[in-house]
Amino acid sequence: MKRRNGYDFLVKKSKRIGKHMTAKEIEGKFFSTSKGGVIFEINEGTLSDEKLFVDAEFTLGAMTGDIVLAKVFPRSRDAEVTEIKERAVKKIIGTFYGNSENSYILPDDKKIKFAVKTEPLNDGIKPESGDKIELTVTRYPETFYDAVYGKITADFGDSCTREANYSAILHECGIITSFSEEAETEAGACEHDIPVSDGREDFRDKLIYTIDGEDAKDLDDAISVEKTPYGYILGVHIADVSHYVREGTALDREAMARGTSIYFSDKVVPMLPVALSNGICSLNSGVDRYTLSVLINIDQNGETVKVRPYKGIINSRVKGVYSEINSIIDNTATKEILEKYKDIVGEPLDNAVNLYKLLKAKNDQKGMLELETTEGKVILDENGEPTDIIRRERGLGERLIEQFMLCANEAIASYMTEKGLPCVYRIHESPDEDKVNAFIRFANNLNLTPGYVPKGKVTPAYLSGVLEKAEKEGLGLPVSYMLLRTMQKAKYSAVNAGHFGLSSECYCHFTSPIRRYPDLSVHRMLSAYLASKDKSFVQKYKSFAVKSSEKSSAAELKALDAERKIDALYKTIYMKNNIGKVYPAVISSVTSMGLFCMLDNTCEGLIPIESLSGRYRFDAENMLIYSGLISYRLGEKVTVKVESADVATSRVNFSLLDEKRNQSGSERTGLRYNQTRQKYRKRR
């Protein structure tokens, strides 16, 4: 009898385990597969790596993401779903096919393995075949072979169009694009406010300036740097949004509901109305603005020795642009640019660059992880259609501001912790031990591990060494992606748990209150302390810190999902206009489905494993696929041809033009791989 062949197998197995041994029941998250499903056991709110297989006949119609109870048989990884406790899929986005009498939905989410059918379209929305729609589930499957039924609750239009898919993504992710009349009225009342010193620390005589992207309009951070005999004084001056967005107002309620501004290729969906985000709160040059400023004394070793926060008022001298600042630093600036920045060219900017290098060296020494990532900028025409995609480059100006903001965030978190104040921390927990060990095995197979693995927990410094070696071997990007998948997700918390990736014991987000609610929350709590200098408010703000942390973490995930999907949509539309073209690419991910390859412009597509000559198998430990003596692995350079681009699902398929079976020397490559596999088998 075959393994996992249904109930008879499980009964025979259970008869062999003895009278007094009973099946264990666990709660877990279910994932659909083509043959049934897999359960990951839930332990204290996290998923373990223990996979349990459920045969198709014993899934009870569970769908990916459902929380289920399952019976696990002793000495077996086989299970049987006994109850579905919570359904994950409530709505399905997909393409409608058929007519009012007989219709079905092709879901965008390929994890939905069931047929999806619509209830009779007698009333309500009646889409045309090929429309992008939303279906609200009315009936779930009871077996693996049943269909999902639902009622159409939204019609976005032709699924081949950008507009329909754009609207569907915003709707699916719950992105709110307009403000209530009450919030707009409150923002308008602040718009013409004239800032006055009024007991604030007056920094208007200081050389303070901003550096941002060319298109930035919501300028929430400015800097000042002074050289001292003992090191530097870094001033980080942040827009005092908490002065205008008061607790309990319509503005505050809507800001918390949004949690963050969302940056799409064609527009920004702001957390605050434009009257605030681009107006009275933005630190525009030549005008007085309220700030929450922090002066940080830094010694010659890059260590913070004193932190002094103030309610302040500033007048920024210069509105800096990254590309122009970078040209000044690398001595390629034009006369016009040098004239524009005459107030900071020379010693002021030199001091900032030298302080950046000092802070960078300190963070490198303590092992702060600096993952290599890529971001593409979509170039749109007047009709909103993508005409080009270019890779965003980060120069020294971007890195300088990043280091200064990191320093300020850490300084404020430490200050509030030392004072016993409530805070919304940005935490990043240590990675799961099994996952990080799997990553180290993968890195070791690529000869990227710097010496022996430290005993006990792996440190950020050790992983930084892996990334450094990967960068030298030209594998920085794919190895960074692998490490990113190994890491826990950073989140907000009212309880400090440190930040693993930054190798920081105490960290928060303080520097972007115009576009992030957790930063605004930190401002509100710090401002209350600076105003009273006592802790009478602590109990009140403890619960606020918890609420803000939970809502901000959820909002961040929602925003990232929306940004990723809109970005993928535009890239798919661009690639659809380039079907048949040939590009150099790098294998960015390897899965059982095939090879994901990234082009120089950051567009990514899949080479399906079945499209390759030969029978390929997937090796998860070494992140490669192989067939006989031939292999393709993560980070390898290939040449691809664009075969298809499905706008409705944002999926791009490539074909491989330089298959190794047609190249001399390929057998030696495969032979080396097989020899390596045999060597590791012997070790194990």
C-alpha positions as CSV (number, residue, x, y, z in Angstrom):
1,M,0.0,0.0,0.0
2,K,1.3,3.4,-0.9
3,R,2.3,6.0,1.7
4,R,-0.3,8.7,2.4
5,N,-2.9,6.8,0.6
6,G,-5.8,7.6,2.9
7,Y,-7.6,6.3,5.9
8,D,-6.8,2.6,5.5
9,F,-3.1,3.5,5.7
10,L,-3.6,5.5,8.9
11,V,-5.7,2.8,10.6
12,K,-3.1,0.1,9.8
13,K,-0.4,2.4,11.1
14,S,-2.3,3.1,14.3
15,K,-2.8,-0.6,15.0
16,R,1.0,-1.0,15.1
17,I,1.5,1.6,17.8
18,G,0.0,-0.3,20.7
19,K,-3.1,-0.1,22.8
20,H,-2.1,2.8,25.1
21,M,-0.7,5.1,22.4
22,T,-3.2,7.6,21.0
23,A,-3.1,10.2,18.2
24,K,-2.1,13.7,19.3
25,E,-4.2,16.7,18.3
26,I,-2.6,20.0,17.5
27,E,-3.6,23.3,16.2
28,G,-1.9,24.6,13.1
29,K,-2.0,26.7,9.9
30,F,-2.9,24.8,6.8
31,F,-1.3,25.2,3.3
32,S,-2.9,23.7,0.3
33,T,-0.9,21.5,-2.1
34,S,-1.9,19.7,-5.3
35,K,-2.2,16.4,-3.4
36,G,-3.8,17.6,-0.2
37,G,-2.1,19.9,2.3
38,V,0.6,20.7,4.8
39,I,0.2,21.9,8.4
40,F,2.6,24.0,10.3
41,E,2.1,23.5,14.0
42,I,1.6,26.7,15.9
43,N,3.6,27.2,19.1
44,E,2.9,30.3,21.2
45,G,1.8,32.3,18.2
46,T,4.7,31.3,15.9
47,L,4.9,28.6,13.2
48,S,7.3,25.8,13.8
49,D,9.2,24.0,11.0
50,E,7.4,20.7,11.7
51,K,5.5,19.9,8.6
52,L,2.6,17.4,8.8
53,F,1.1,16.0,5.6
54,V,-2.6,15.6,5.1
55,D,-4.0,13.4,2.4
56,A,-6.5,15.1,0.1
57,E,-9.4,12.9,1.5
58,F,-8.8,14.2,5.0
59,T,-8.5,18.0,4.6
60,L,-12.2,18.8,5.2
61,G,-11.8,21.3,2.5
62,A,-9.3,23.4,4.3
63,M,-7.7,26.3,2.4
64,T,-4.3,27.9,2.6
65,G,-4.1,30.1,5.7
66,D,-6.9,28.3,7.6
67,I,-6.4,27.6,11.3
68,V,-7.2,23.9,11.8
69,L,-7.2,21.2,14.4
70,A,-5.5,18.0,13.2
71,K,-5.0,14.5,14.5
72,V,-1.3,13.5,14.3
73,F,-0.5,9.8,14.4
74,P,2.5,8.7,16.6
75,R,5.8,8.0,14.9
76,S,4.4,9.6,11.7
77,R,4.3,12.9,9.9
78,D,0.8,12.1,8.6
79,A,-2.2,14.0,9.9
80,E,-5.9,14.3,9.5
81,V,-7.9,17.6,9.8
82,T,-10.6,17.2,12.4
83,E,-11.9,20.8,12.6
84,I,-11.5,24.1,10.7
85,K,-11.3,26.7,13.5
86,E,-10.9,29.8,11.5
87,R,-11.2,30.5,7.7
88,A,-8.5,32.8,6.3
89,V,-10.0,33.4,2.9
90,K,-13.1,35.7,3.1
91,K,-12.8,37.4,-0.3
92,I,-11.2,36.4,-3.6
93,I,-9.8,38.7,-6.3
94,G,-9.8,37.2,-9.8
95,T,-11.0,37.2,-13.3
96,F,-14.6,36.4,-14.1
97,Y,-15.5,34.0,-17.0
98,G,-18.9,32.9,-18.3
99,N,-22.4,34.4,-18.2
100,S,-25.3,34.9,-15.8
101,E,-26.2,31.2,-15.8
102,N,-22.8,29.5,-15.7
103,S,-19.7,31.3,-14.5
104,Y,-16.5,30.8,-12.5
105,I,-13.6,32.9,-11.2
106,L,-9.9,32.3,-12.0
107,P,-8.2,33.6,-8.8
108,D,-5.1,35.8,-8.9
109,D,-3.8,33.9,-5.8
110,K,-2.4,30.6,-7.1
111,K,-2.5,29.2,-3.5
112,I,-6.2,28.8,-3.9
113,K,-6.3,25.2,-5.3
114,F,-10.1,24.9,-5.5
115,A,-12.5,25.7,-8.3
116,V,-14.2,29.0,-7.6
117,K,-17.8,29.4,-8.7
118,T,-20.2,32.3,-8.5
119,E,-23.7,32.3,-7.0
120,P,-26.5,33.0,-9.7
121,L,-26.2,36.5,-11.0
122,N,-29.9,37.3,-10.8
123,D,-29.4,40.7,-9.2
124,G,-26.7,43.0,-8.2
125,I,-23.4,43.3,-10.1
126,K,-23.3,41.6,-13.5
127,P,-19.7,41.7,-14.8
128,E,-18.7,40.9,-18.4
129,S,-16.5,37.9,-19.1
130,G,-12.9,38.9,-18.6
131,D,-13.6,41.5,-15.9
132,K,-11.5,41.8,-12.7
133,I,-13.9,41.2,-9.8
134,E,-14.1,40.6,-6.0
135,L,-16.0,37.6,-4.8
136,T,-17.1,37.3,-1.2
137,V,-17.2,33.7,-0.1
138,T,-20.6,32.4,0.8
139,R,-19.9,28.6,0.9
140,Y,-16.7,26.9,1.7
141,P,-15.6,23.4,0.4
142,E,-16.3,20.5,2.6
143,T,-13.8,18.2,0.9
144,F,-10.7,18.6,-1.2
145,Y,-12.7,18.1,-4.4
146,D,-15.5,20.6,-3.7
147,A,-15.7,24.1,-5.1
148,V,-15.7,27.5,-3.4
149,Y,-18.9,29.5,-4.0
150,G,-19.4,33.2,-3.5
151,K,-21.2,36.4,-4.5
152,I,-19.6,39.1,-6.6
153,T,-19.3,42.3,-4.5
154,A,-17.1,44.5,-6.8
155,D,-16.4,44.8,-10.5
156,F,-13.2,46.7,-11.4
157,G,-13.5,46.4,-15.2
158,D,-11.4,44.7,-17.9
159,S,-8.7,42.6,-16.2
160,C,-6.2,43.4,-18.9
161,T,-6.2,47.1,-18.1
162,R,-3.9,49.0,-15.7
163,E,-6.9,50.9,-14.2
164,A,-8.8,47.8,-13.3
165,N,-5.9,46.0,-11.7
166,Y,-4.8,49.2,-9.9
167,S,-8.3,49.7,-8.4
168,A,-8.4,46.0,-7.4
169,I,-5.1,46.2,-5.5
170,L,-6.2,49.3,-3.6
171,H,-9.5,47.7,-2.7
172,E,-8.0,44.4,-1.7
173,C,-5.4,46.0,0.5
174,G,-7.9,48.4,2.1
175,I,-6.0,51.5,1.1
176,I,-7.9,54.7,2.0
177,T,-7.2,57.5,-0.6
178,S,-9.3,60.4,0.7
179,F,-9.7,62.1,4.1
180,S,-13.0,62.9,5.9
181,E,-14.3,66.4,5.7
182,E,-13.7,66.8,9.5
183,A,-10.0,65.9,9.1
184,E,-9.5,68.2,6.1
185,T,-11.1,71.0,8.1
186,E,-8.8,70.5,11.1
187,A,-5.8,70.4,8.8
188,G,-6.9,73.6,7.0
189,A,-7.2,75.4,10.4
190,C,-3.4,74.7,10.9
191,E,-2.3,75.6,7.4
192,H,-1.7,79.3,8.1
193,D,-0.3,79.0,11.6
194,I,2.7,81.3,12.2
195,P,5.3,79.5,14.4
196,V,6.7,81.6,17.3
197,S,9.4,80.7,19.8
198,D,7.0,80.7,22.8
199,G,9.4,79.0,25.3
200,R,10.9,76.7,22.7
201,E,14.6,76.3,22.1
202,D,15.4,78.7,19.3
203,F,17.7,77.1,16.6
204,R,17.1,79.7,13.9
205,D,20.6,81.0,14.1
206,K,22.1,77.5,13.5
207,L,23.1,76.2,10.0
208,I,20.4,73.7,9.5
209,Y,19.5,72.1,6.2
210,T,17.5,69.2,4.7
211,I,18.6,66.6,2.2
212,D,15.9,64.6,0.4
213,G,15.0,63.1,-3.0
214,E,14.3,65.5,-5.8
215,D,10.6,64.9,-5.8
216,A,10.1,65.0,-2.0
217,K,7.6,67.4,-0.6
218,D,7.0,66.1,2.9
219,L,10.3,67.1,4.5
220,D,10.2,65.9,8.0
221,D,13.9,65.8,9.0
222,A,16.7,68.4,8.9
223,I,20.3,68.2,10.3
224,S,23.1,70.3,11.7
225,V,26.6,69.2,12.5
226,E,29.2,71.0,14.7
227,K,32.8,70.0,15.2
228,T,34.0,70.1,18.8
229,P,37.4,69.4,20.5
230,Y,35.9,66.1,21.7
231,G,34.1,65.0,18.6
232,Y,30.8,66.3,17.1
233,I,27.4,67.6,18.0
234,L,24.8,66.1,15.7
235,G,21.5,68.0,15.5
236,V,18.5,66.1,14.2
237,H,15.5,68.4,13.8
238,I,12.2,66.6,13.2
239,A,8.9,68.2,12.2
240,D,6.8,68.6,15.4
241,V,3.7,66.9,14.0
242,S,2.3,66.2,17.4
243,H,1.8,70.0,17.9
244,Y,-0.8,69.9,15.1
245,V,-2.2,66.3,15.3
246,R,-3.6,66.2,18.8
247,E,-4.8,63.1,20.5
248,G,-8.5,62.3,20.0
249,T,-9.0,64.5,17.0
250,A,-10.3,63.4,13.6
251,L,-6.7,63.9,12.2
252,D,-5.3,61.6,14.8
253,R,-8.0,58.9,14.3
254,E,-7.4,58.9,10.5
255,A,-3.6,59.0,10.9
256,M,-3.7,55.9,13.2
257,A,-6.1,54.1,10.8
258,R,-3.6,54.7,7.9
259,G,-0.5,54.1,10.0
260,T,1.9,55.2,7.2
261,S,2.1,57.1,3.9
262,I,2.2,54.8,0.9
263,Y,4.5,55.5,-2.0
264,F,3.4,54.2,-5.4
265,S,5.0,54.7,-8.8
266,D,2.6,57.4,-9.8
267,K,1.5,59.0,-6.5
268,V,1.7,59.2,-2.8
269,V,-1.2,58.3,-0.5
270,P,-0.3,60.4,2.6
271,M,-0.9,59.6,6.2
272,L,-1.8,63.3,6.8
273,P,-3.7,65.8,4.6
274,V,-1.5,67.7,2.2
275,A,-2.1,71.0,4.2
276,L,0.0,69.3,6.9
277,S,2.3,66.8,5.1
278,N,3.4,69.2,2.3
279,G,2.6,72.4,4.2
280,I,2.9,73.6,7.8
281,C,4.7,70.5,9.0
282,S,7.2,70.2,6.1
283,L,10.6,71.7,6.9
284,N,10.8,73.9,3.8
285,S,13.7,76.2,3.5
286,G,13.4,79.9,4.4
287,V,10.4,79.5,6.7
288,D,10.1,79.0,10.5
289,R,8.9,75.6,11.6
290,Y,8.2,73.8,14.9
291,T,10.5,70.8,15.6
292,L,11.2,68.2,18.1
293,S,15.0,68.4,18.0
294,V,17.7,66.3,19.6
295,L,21.3,67.3,20.0
296,I,23.6,64.3,20.3
297,N,27.2,64.6,21.6
298,I,29.4,62.0,19.8
299,D,33.0,61.4,20.8
300,Q,35.9,60.6,18.5
301,N,35.1,56.9,18.7
302,G,31.6,57.4,17.3
303,E,30.0,56.7,20.7
304,T,27.0,58.7,21.9
305,V,27.9,60.5,25.2
306,K,25.0,62.8,25.7
307,V,21.4,63.2,24.4
308,R,19.4,66.4,24.8
309,P,15.8,66.5,23.3
310,Y,14.1,69.9,22.9
311,K,10.8,71.4,21.7
312,G,12.4,73.7,19.1
313,I,11.9,76.2,16.3
314,I,14.1,76.2,13.2
315,N,14.6,77.9,9.8
316,S,16.2,75.6,7.3
317,R,18.9,77.4,5.2
318,V,19.0,74.9,2.2
319,K,16.7,72.4,0.6
320,G,19.2,69.8,-0.4
321,V,18.8,67.2,-3.1
322,Y,20.6,63.8,-2.9
323,S,22.0,63.8,-6.4
324,E,23.3,67.4,-6.1
325,I,24.9,66.7,-2.7
326,N,26.5,63.6,-4.1
327,S,28.0,65.7,-6.9
328,I,29.5,68.1,-4.4
329,I,31.0,65.3,-2.4
330,D,32.6,63.6,-5.4
331,N,33.8,66.9,-6.9
332,T,31.6,66.8,-10.0
333,A,29.3,69.6,-9.1
334,T,28.6,72.4,-11.6
335,K,29.1,76.1,-10.7
336,E,25.3,76.5,-10.4
337,I,25.1,73.7,-7.8
338,L,28.1,75.1,-5.9
339,E,26.4,78.5,-5.8
340,K,23.1,77.0,-4.6
341,Y,24.8,75.2,-1.7
342,K,27.3,77.9,-0.9
343,D,26.1,78.0,2.8
344,I,27.2,74.4,3.4
345,V,30.0,73.7,0.8
346,G,33.3,73.4,2.6
347,E,33.6,72.8,6.3
348,P,29.9,72.3,7.2
349,L,29.5,69.5,4.6
350,D,33.0,68.1,5.3
351,N,32.0,67.8,9.0
352,A,28.9,65.9,8.1
353,V,30.8,63.5,5.8
354,N,33.5,62.9,8.4
355,L,30.8,62.2,11.1
356,Y,29.1,59.8,8.7
357,K,32.3,57.9,8.3
358,L,32.8,57.7,12.0
359,L,29.3,56.4,12.7
360,K,29.5,54.0,9.8
361,A,32.8,52.5,11.1
362,K,31.3,52.1,14.6
363,N,28.2,50.3,13.2
364,D,30.3,48.1,11.0
365,Q,32.4,47.2,14.0
366,K,29.4,46.2,16.1
367,G,28.1,44.1,13.2
368,M,25.1,46.0,11.9
369,L,23.7,44.1,9.0
370,E,23.6,46.0,5.7
371,L,21.6,43.9,3.3
372,E,22.0,44.7,-0.4
373,T,18.6,45.3,-2.0
374,T,17.4,46.7,-5.3
375,E,14.7,49.2,-6.0
376,G,13.4,50.1,-9.4
377,K,12.0,53.5,-10.4
378,V,9.2,53.3,-12.9
379,I,9.3,56.1,-15.5
380,L,5.7,57.0,-16.6
381,D,4.5,59.0,-19.6
382,E,1.7,61.6,-19.5
383,N,-0.9,58.9,-19.7
384,G,0.5,57.0,-16.7
385,E,1.9,54.2,-18.8
386,P,5.4,52.8,-17.9
387,T,8.0,53.7,-20.5
388,D,11.2,52.6,-18.7
389,I,12.4,51.1,-15.4
390,I,15.7,52.1,-13.9
391,R,17.6,50.9,-10.9
392,R,17.7,53.4,-8.0
393,E,21.2,54.2,-6.9
394,R,22.1,55.2,-3.3
395,G,25.0,57.6,-3.1
396,L,26.9,58.9,-0.1
397,G,24.3,61.6,0.5
398,E,21.6,59.0,1.0
399,R,23.8,56.9,3.3
400,L,24.8,59.9,5.3
401,I,21.2,60.8,6.2
402,E,20.5,57.2,6.9
403,Q,23.3,57.0,9.4
404,F,22.2,60.2,11.1
405,M,18.6,59.0,11.4
406,L,19.7,55.7,12.8
407,C,21.8,57.5,15.4
408,A,18.9,59.8,16.4
409,N,16.4,56.9,16.6
410,E,18.7,54.9,18.8
411,A,19.5,57.9,21.0
412,I,15.8,58.8,21.6
413,A,14.9,55.1,22.3
414,S,17.7,54.9,24.9
415,Y,16.7,58.3,26.4
416,M,13.1,57.3,26.9
417,T,14.1,53.9,28.3
418,E,16.5,55.5,30.8
419,K,13.8,57.9,31.9
420,G,11.3,55.1,32.3
421,L,8.9,56.6,29.7
422,P,6.5,54.5,27.6
423,C,7.7,54.2,24.0
424,V,6.8,52.5,20.7
425,Y,10.0,50.5,20.0
426,R,11.1,49.1,16.7
427,I,12.1,45.6,17.5
428,H,13.7,42.8,15.4
429,E,14.0,39.5,17.2
430,S,16.8,37.0,16.7
431,P,16.2,34.6,13.8
432,D,15.0,31.1,14.4
433,E,18.0,28.9,15.2
434,D,17.1,26.2,12.6
435,K,16.6,28.7,9.9
436,V,19.8,30.5,10.5
437,N,21.7,27.2,10.6
438,A,20.2,26.3,7.2
439,F,21.3,29.7,5.9
440,I,24.9,29.0,7.1
441,R,24.9,25.6,5.5
442,F,23.8,27.3,2.2
443,A,26.5,30.0,2.6
444,N,29.1,27.4,3.5
445,N,28.3,25.4,0.3
446,L,29.2,28.6,-1.6
447,N,32.4,29.1,0.5
448,L,31.0,32.3,2.0
449,T,31.3,31.6,5.7
450,P,34.1,33.6,7.4
451,G,35.7,30.9,9.6
452,Y,34.0,28.8,12.2
453,V,30.4,29.3,13.2
454,P,30.4,30.8,16.7
455,K,29.0,28.6,19.4
456,G,25.6,29.4,20.7
457,K,23.6,32.1,18.9
458,V,24.9,33.4,15.6
459,T,25.6,37.2,15.9
460,P,24.9,40.0,13.4
461,A,28.6,40.5,13.1
462,Y,29.1,36.9,11.8
463,L,26.3,37.3,9.3
464,S,27.8,40.6,8.2
465,G,31.0,38.7,7.4
466,V,29.0,36.3,5.2
467,L,27.5,39.3,3.3
468,E,30.9,40.9,2.9
469,K,32.3,37.8,1.3
470,A,29.2,37.4,-0.9
471,E,29.6,41.0,-2.1
472,K,33.2,40.3,-3.1
473,E,32.1,37.2,-5.1
474,G,29.3,39.1,-6.9
475,L,26.6,37.3,-4.9
476,G,25.6,40.2,-2.6
477,L,22.1,40.6,-3.9
478,P,20.9,36.9,-4.0
479,V,22.6,36.1,-0.6
480,S,21.0,39.2,0.9
481,Y,17.6,38.0,-0.3
482,M,18.3,34.6,1.2
483,L,19.3,36.1,4.6
484,L,16.2,38.4,4.5
485,R,14.0,35.3,4.2
486,T,15.9,33.8,7.2
487,M,15.3,36.8,9.4
488,Q,12.2,37.6,11.6
489,K,10.1,40.5,10.4
490,A,10.8,43.8,12.3
491,K,7.7,45.2,14.0
492,Y,6.6,47.8,16.6
493,S,6.2,46.9,20.3
494,A,5.6,48.7,23.6
495,V,8.2,46.3,25.1
496,N,11.8,46.7,24.2
497,A,13.4,43.5,22.7
498,G,16.3,45.1,20.9
499,H,17.0,45.1,17.1
500,F,19.0,42.2,15.9
501,G,19.6,43.5,12.4
502,L,21.0,46.8,13.6
503,S,22.8,45.1,16.5
504,S,21.1,47.6,18.8
505,E,19.9,47.0,22.3
506,C,17.3,49.8,22.1
507,Y,15.7,51.3,19.0
508,C,12.6,53.2,17.9
509,H,11.3,55.2,14.9
510,F,11.4,58.9,15.7
511,T,12.5,60.7,12.5
512,S,9.5,60.5,10.2
513,P,6.3,61.6,12.0
514,I,4.8,63.1,8.8
515,R,4.6,59.7,7.2
516,R,4.7,57.1,10.1
517,Y,2.3,56.9,13.0
518,P,4.7,55.2,15.4
519,D,7.1,58.2,15.1
520,L,4.2,60.5,15.8
521,S,3.4,58.3,18.9
522,V,7.0,58.6,20.2
523,H,6.8,62.4,19.7
524,R,3.6,62.6,21.6
525,M,4.9,60.7,24.6
526,L,8.3,62.5,24.6
527,S,6.6,65.9,24.3
528,A,4.4,65.2,27.3
529,Y,7.5,64.5,29.3
530,L,9.4,67.6,28.1
531,A,6.3,69.7,29.0
532,S,5.9,68.4,32.5
533,K,9.3,66.9,33.5
534,D,7.4,64.4,35.6
535,K,5.9,61.0,34.9
536,S,2.3,61.6,35.8
537,F,1.3,60.6,32.3
538,V,3.1,57.3,32.2
539,Q,0.2,55.1,33.0
540,K,-2.0,56.8,30.5
541,Y,0.4,56.4,27.6
542,K,1.3,52.8,28.4
543,S,-1.9,51.5,26.9
544,F,-1.5,54.0,24.0
545,A,1.9,52.6,23.2
546,V,0.5,49.1,23.0
547,K,-2.4,50.2,20.8
548,S,-0.1,52.2,18.5
549,S,2.4,49.4,18.2
550,E,-0.3,46.8,17.2
551,K,-2.0,49.1,14.7
552,S,1.2,50.5,13.2
553,S,2.6,47.0,12.6
554,A,-0.6,45.9,10.9
555,A,-0.7,49.1,8.8
556,E,3.0,48.7,7.8
557,L,2.3,45.2,6.4
558,K,-0.7,46.4,4.5
559,A,1.2,49.3,3.0
560,L,4.1,47.1,2.0
561,D,1.8,44.6,0.3
562,A,0.1,47.4,-1.7
563,E,3.4,49.0,-2.7
564,R,4.8,45.6,-3.8
565,K,1.7,44.7,-5.8
566,I,1.4,48.1,-7.6
567,D,5.2,48.0,-8.3
568,A,4.8,44.5,-9.8
569,L,1.8,45.6,-11.8
570,Y,3.7,48.4,-13.5
571,K,6.7,46.1,-14.2
572,T,4.4,43.5,-15.7
573,I,2.9,46.1,-18.0
574,Y,6.3,47.3,-19.0
575,M,7.5,43.7,-19.7
576,K,4.3,43.0,-21.7
577,N,5.5,45.7,-24.1
578,N,8.9,44.0,-24.4
579,I,7.8,40.4,-25.1
580,G,10.4,38.6,-27.3
581,K,13.3,40.8,-26.2
582,V,16.5,39.2,-24.8
583,Y,18.1,40.4,-21.5
584,P,21.1,39.4,-19.3
585,A,19.8,38.3,-15.9
586,V,20.8,36.9,-12.5
587,I,19.1,33.9,-10.9
588,S,17.6,35.7,-7.8
589,S,15.7,32.7,-6.4
590,V,15.4,29.0,-6.9
591,T,12.2,27.1,-6.1
592,S,10.6,23.8,-7.0
593,M,8.6,25.8,-9.7
594,G,11.8,26.9,-11.4
595,L,14.3,29.8,-11.6
596,F,13.3,33.4,-10.8
597,C,15.6,35.7,-12.6
598,M,16.1,39.4,-12.1
599,L,17.1,41.8,-14.9
600,D,19.4,44.8,-14.4
601,N,16.3,47.1,-14.3
602,T,15.0,45.0,-11.3
603,C,12.1,43.3,-13.2
604,E,11.8,39.7,-12.2
605,G,10.3,36.7,-14.1
606,L,10.1,32.9,-13.8
607,I,11.7,30.3,-16.0
608,P,9.3,27.3,-15.3
609,I,11.2,24.2,-14.5
610,E,9.2,22.2,-17.0
611,S,10.4,24.5,-19.8
612,L,14.0,23.3,-19.3
613,S,15.4,20.4,-21.3
614,G,15.7,17.3,-19.0
615,R,14.1,16.3,-15.7
616,Y,15.3,18.8,-13.1
617,R,15.1,18.4,-9.3
618,F,15.1,21.1,-6.6
619,D,17.8,21.1,-3.9
620,A,16.6,23.5,-1.2
621,E,19.7,23.3,0.9
622,N,22.0,24.5,-1.9
623,M,19.4,26.6,-3.6
624,L,19.8,25.1,-7.1
625,I,18.1,22.7,-9.5
626,Y,19.9,19.9,-11.2
627,S,19.4,17.3,-13.9
628,G,22.2,14.7,-14.1
629,L,25.4,16.6,-14.3
630,I,23.8,20.0,-15.1
631,S,22.8,22.5,-12.4
632,Y,21.6,26.1,-12.1
633,R,22.1,27.9,-8.8
634,L,21.3,31.1,-7.0
635,G,23.4,34.1,-8.2
636,E,24.3,32.6,-11.5
637,K,24.3,34.8,-14.6
638,V,22.0,33.7,-17.5
639,T,20.5,35.1,-20.7
640,V,16.7,35.1,-20.8
641,K,13.9,35.9,-23.3
642,V,10.6,37.4,-22.3
643,E,7.9,34.9,-23.2
644,S,4.7,36.2,-21.5
645,A,3.4,38.9,-19.1
646,D,0.0,38.4,-17.5
647,V,-1.2,41.8,-16.3
648,A,-4.2,40.3,-14.4
649,T,-1.8,38.3,-12.1
650,S,1.4,40.4,-12.4
651,R,3.3,37.3,-13.5
652,V,6.2,37.4,-16.1
653,N,7.6,34.2,-17.7
654,F,11.1,33.9,-19.2
655,S,12.8,31.2,-21.3
656,L,16.4,30.3,-20.9
657,L,18.5,31.0,-24.0
658,D,21.9,29.6,-22.8
659,E,21.0,26.2,-21.5
660,K,24.1,24.4,-20.3
661,R,23.3,21.2,-22.3
662,N,24.2,23.2,-25.4
663,Q,27.4,24.5,-24.1
664,S,30.9,23.0,-23.8
665,G,32.2,22.6,-20.3
666,S,28.7,22.2,-18.8
667,E,29.3,18.6,-17.8
668,R,32.3,19.7,-15.6
669,T,30.1,22.2,-13.8
670,G,27.5,19.5,-13.1
671,L,30.2,17.0,-12.1
672,R,31.6,19.4,-9.5
673,Y,28.1,19.9,-8.1
674,N,27.5,16.1,-7.8
675,Q,30.9,15.6,-6.2
676,T,30.0,18.3,-3.6
677,R,26.6,16.6,-2.9
678,Q,28.3,13.3,-2.3
679,K,30.8,14.9,0.0
680,Y,28.1,16.4,2.2
681,R,26.1,13.2,2.2
682,K,29.1,11.4,3.6
683,R,29.5,14.1,6.3
684,R,25.8,13.7,7.3
